[in-house]
Amino acid sequence: MKMITEQSRQIPVRDEVDVLVVGGGPAGLMAAQAAAKVPGTSVMLLESRGSLGGNMTQGLPLLGFLGRKGNQVINGLPQQFVDRLTERGQATHHRACPLHVSLTMIDPEGTKLLAWEIMKESGVKVLMYVMMVDVIKEGDEVKGVIIESKKGREAILAKRVVDCTGDGDVAYRAGCEMAYGNEDGIAQPATLMFSMRGVDSRKLRDAVADHPEIYDIDFIPNEFFRPMDNCTMVGFRNQVQQARKDGYNIPVERTIFMTGMAEDEWWVNMSRVSGVDATDPDQYTKGEELSIRQNEEIARYLKAYIPGFENAYVDRVAPFMGIRETRRLVGEYVLTEQDIFDCAKFEDAIAVSAYPVDQHHPVGGDCTLMWCEDCYDVPYRSLIPKKVDSLIVAGRCLSATHLALASVRVMGPAMAIGEAAGKAAALSIRQGVQLRNIDVPALQKALRDEGVYFRD
């Protein structure tokens, strides 16, 4: 590879804060709000895109708020966020689901606005359209980050940094040990969501409920879908196979779509971009192009083979491709799939999750779901790098195996973990200790005071 030498230069310091949160998705929003709730803590949130909310703006449901026994396992600030959306008619109730345990539909545009409102109310400084391009370190301690924008390169100094980038960008730049994908180095595939309006939902629901011999649904009895309630339909393998015989190019083995906020609206989760490393812009670009082409064929398929979609049309496309997996921290503890199946309890628990191991196969177009009997703890140590100080991670870049990440990556757990990470960052400053040495029981109490659920 041809190389050049960049000249050294002085970089202006744009700001100095106590807690800097990098990434304004589900985990980042909760982290910033939680940190700002600790009195006297100045907080800044960085986001590279033009809106806050991340995957919450893609038409995806919030997964994981309920446990296998129907009890609520995600509460605290995430539930307060949902409550405020619900008051505006922009979120549904948490519906128990035999396949995904629970799902909650939210309005993408309403989510963007509420995210802004909460950041303003919390006193969080928000800076958008900036890329975090490097880390400022002294020895093993992170002291801030370097950002790049149309204004040029600038520095932001912070006592603690919370990596909510999803891709572990801060941890990676800080020299933390990272993992990627499965044993062959292949991550779960990406998907570009889109919504269709004009769907005759009554016709769709009745056809599925009345004719299970025609419309196969994975795991869930077809009658489950007859009520006009939020749901995800996963199956229609027979229709996919027939469409392929008829010349359609469908990238997945199953049809997956879910209710939107309007009665005639369904969001489609079927494009499949495999083998793409979303930390490589060339691969990411090709993935976006491929998913757009796939979605055109998928919409044509739905209109031809799925009852109720005959007169439907594409209404909205997600603002960016949804990434299920890239880099993962290798932290002080690596959460494993066995921990999930064993319903593991940890003394340093900071969140609880009940979502299944939902693995979209890195190779091929199918998916496997595996459940634990109840729920499992997420340990604080899975947010902490082995050697680097003043840095904590949250969201899907936490320390977990490939299969464990397939469970803990979804938005409900990500929001809960973000709340814990932000709170820990602020409390560690107050306690005068490094994040790895924080008083965990004090952190747990602070989270309980905000309504966070813990298993006794």
LINFEN-V943891 format. One record per backbone hydrogen bond with DSSP energy under -0.5 kcal/mol. NH is the residue of the N-H (numbers start at 1). CO is the residue of the C=O. E is the energy in kcal/mol with one decimal. If there is no record, write none. Layout:
BEGIN
NH/CO/E ; NH/CO/E
END
This chain:
BEGIN
6/4/-0.6 ; 12/153/-0.5 ; 14/12/-0.8 ; 14/155/-2.6 ; 15/155/-1.0 ; 17/157/-2.4 ; 18/42/-0.8 ; 19/42/-2.5 ; 20/160/-2.6 ; 21/19/-0.5 ; 21/44/-3.2 ; 22/20/-0.5 ; 22/162/-2.7 ; 23/21/-0.7 ; 23/46/-2.8 ; 29/25/-2.7 ; 30/26/-1.4 ; 31/27/-2.4 ; 32/28/-2.6 ; 33/29/-2.2 ; 34/30/-2.7 ; 35/31/-2.4 ; 36/32/-2.2 ; 37/33/-1.1 ; 38/35/-1.5 ; 39/37/-0.7 ; 41/38/-1.5 ; 42/40/-0.6 ; 44/19/-2.1 ; 45/125/-3.2 ; 46/21/-2.7 ; 47/127/-2.2 ; 53/24/-3.0 ; 56/53/-2.5 ; 57/54/-2.1 ; 58/55/-1.5 ; 60/55/-0.6 ; 62/104/-3.2 ; 63/61/-0.6 ; 64/102/-1.0 ; 67/71/-3.4 ; 68/374/-0.9 ; 70/67/-1.9 ; 73/65/-2.3 ; 74/65/-1.7 ; 75/73/-0.6 ; 76/451/-0.8 ; 78/75/-0.9 ; 79/75/-0.7 ; 80/76/-1.9 ; 81/77/-2.2 ; 82/78/-2.0 ; 83/79/-2.8 ; 84/80/-1.9 ; 85/81/-1.7 ; 86/82/-2.8 ; 87/83/-2.3 ; 88/84/-0.8 ; 88/85/-0.8 ; 89/86/-1.9 ; 90/85/-3.0 ; 92/105/-2.2 ; 95/93/-0.9 ; 95/103/-2.3 ; 96/94/-0.6 ; 97/101/-2.6 ; 101/97/-1.5 ; 102/100/-2.8 ; 103/95/-1.6 ; 104/62/-1.8 ; 107/90/-2.4 ; 108/106/-0.6 ; 111/107/-2.1 ; 112/108/-1.8 ; 113/109/-1.8 ; 114/110/-2.5 ; 115/111/-2.4 ; 116/112/-1.7 ; 117/113/-2.3 ; 118/114/-2.7 ; 119/115/-2.1 ; 120/116/-2.4 ; 121/117/-2.8 ; 122/118/-2.2 ; 123/119/-0.6 ; 123/120/-1.1 ; 124/119/-2.4 ; 125/43/-2.5 ; 127/45/-2.7 ; 129/47/-0.8 ; 129/49/-1.0 ; 130/47/-1.3 ; 131/148/-2.4 ; 133/131/-0.7 ; 133/146/-2.6 ; 134/146/-1.3 ; 136/144/-2.6 ; 137/135/-0.6 ; 138/141/-2.6 ; 141/138/-2.0 ; 142/389/-2.2 ; 143/136/-3.8 ; 144/136/-1.0 ; 145/156/-2.2 ; 146/134/-2.9 ; 147/154/-3.0 ; 148/131/-2.2 ; 149/152/-1.3 ; 152/149/-1.9 ; 154/147/-2.2 ; 155/12/-2.7 ; 156/145/-2.5 ; 157/15/-2.3 ; 158/143/-2.3 ; 159/17/-1.1 ; 159/18/-0.7 ; 160/18/-2.1 ; 161/390/-2.2 ; 162/20/-3.0 ; 163/161/-0.6 ; 163/392/-3.0 ; 164/22/-2.2 ; 164/162/-1.0 ; 167/165/-0.7 ; 172/168/-2.8 ; 173/169/-2.4 ; 174/170/-2.0 ; 175/172/-1.4 ; 176/171/-2.5 ; 179/328/-3.1 ; 181/326/-0.9 ; 182/186/-2.1 ; 185/182/-2.2 ; 190/273/-2.1 ; 191/322/-2.0 ; 193/191/-0.7 ; 194/268/-1.2 ; 195/316/-3.1 ; 196/266/-2.8 ; 197/313/-2.3 ; 199/264/-2.0 ; 200/308/-2.7 ; 201/199/-1.6 ; 204/200/-2.3 ; 205/201/-2.8 ; 206/202/-2.3 ; 207/203/-2.3 ; 208/204/-2.2 ; 209/205/-2.5 ; 210/206/-2.8 ; 211/207/-1.6 ; 214/211/-1.5 ; 215/211/-2.8 ; 216/214/-0.9 ; 218/234/-3.1 ; 220/218/-2.4 ; 224/221/-1.9 ; 225/222/-1.7 ; 226/223/-1.6 ; 229/227/-2.4 ; 233/257/-2.9 ; 234/232/-0.6 ; 235/255/-2.2 ; 236/216/-4.1 ; 240/236/-1.9 ; 241/237/-2.6 ; 242/238/-2.2 ; 243/239/-2.5 ; 244/240/-2.2 ; 245/241/-1.9 ; 246/242/-1.7 ; 247/244/-1.6 ; 248/243/-2.8 ; 250/248/-0.8 ; 251/249/-0.5 ; 253/365/-2.2 ; 254/365/-0.5 ; 255/235/-3.7 ; 257/233/-1.9 ; 258/267/-2.7 ; 259/231/-2.2 ; 260/262/-0.6 ; 260/265/-2.3 ; 265/262/-1.6 ; 266/196/-2.2 ; 267/258/-3.1 ; 268/194/-3.5 ; 269/256/-2.5 ; 273/190/-2.3 ; 274/272/-0.7 ; 275/187/-0.5 ; 277/275/-0.5 ; 278/276/-0.8 ; 280/277/-2.0 ; 281/279/-0.6 ; 284/280/-2.7 ; 285/281/-2.5 ; 286/282/-2.0 ; 287/283/-2.3 ; 288/284/-2.3 ; 289/285/-2.1 ; 290/286/-2.5 ; 291/287/-2.6 ; 292/288/-1.8 ; 293/289/-1.8 ; 294/290/-2.6 ; 295/291/-2.5 ; 296/292/-1.4 ; 297/293/-1.3 ; 298/294/-2.4 ; 299/295/-2.6 ; 300/296/-1.5 ; 301/297/-2.2 ; 302/298/-2.7 ; 303/299/-2.0 ; 304/300/-1.2 ; 305/301/-2.2 ; 306/302/-2.0 ; 307/305/-0.6 ; 309/306/-1.8 ; 312/309/-1.7 ; 313/197/-2.2 ; 315/195/-2.5 ; 316/195/-0.8 ; 318/193/-2.6 ; 322/191/-3.5 ; 324/322/-0.6 ; 328/179/-2.7 ; 329/397/-2.1 ; 330/177/-2.5 ; 331/329/-0.8 ; 332/381/-0.9 ; 332/384/-2.3 ; 333/381/-1.0 ; 335/333/-0.7 ; 335/399/-2.1 ; 340/336/-1.4 ; 341/337/-2.6 ; 342/338/-2.2 ; 343/340/-1.5 ; 344/339/-2.8 ; 349/346/-1.4 ; 350/378/-2.5 ; 351/378/-0.8 ; 353/376/-2.7 ; 357/370/-3.2 ; 358/356/-1.0 ; 358/406/-1.5 ; 359/357/-0.9 ; 359/368/-2.5 ; 360/358/-0.8 ; 361/359/-0.7 ; 361/366/-1.8 ; 368/359/-2.4 ; 370/357/-1.6 ; 376/353/-2.9 ; 377/344/-2.7 ; 378/351/-2.7 ; 379/377/-0.6 ; 380/348/-2.4 ; 382/379/-1.4 ; 383/380/-2.3 ; 384/381/-1.2 ; 385/391/-0.6 ; 386/330/-0.6 ; 389/140/-3.1 ; 392/161/-2.1 ; 393/383/-2.1 ; 394/163/-2.2 ; 398/395/-1.4 ; 399/382/-2.7 ; 400/398/-0.9 ; 401/335/-2.6 ; 405/401/-2.6 ; 406/402/-0.9 ; 407/404/-1.7 ; 408/404/-2.2 ; 409/405/-1.9 ; 410/407/-0.9 ; 412/63/-1.3 ; 414/410/-2.2 ; 415/411/-2.6 ; 416/412/-1.9 ; 417/413/-2.9 ; 418/414/-2.3 ; 419/415/-2.2 ; 420/416/-1.9 ; 421/417/-2.5 ; 422/418/-2.6 ; 423/419/-2.2 ; 424/420/-2.5 ; 425/421/-2.4 ; 426/422/-1.9 ; 427/423/-2.6 ; 428/424/-2.5 ; 429/425/-1.1 ; 430/426/-1.8 ; 431/427/-3.0 ; 432/428/-0.9 ; 433/428/-2.0 ; 437/434/-1.6 ; 438/435/-1.2 ; 440/438/-1.3 ; 443/439/-1.9 ; 444/440/-3.0 ; 445/441/-2.3 ; 446/442/-2.3 ; 447/443/-2.1 ; 448/444/-2.6 ; 449/445/-2.4 ; 450/446/-0.7 ; 450/447/-0.8 ; 451/448/-2.1 ; 452/447/-2.3
END
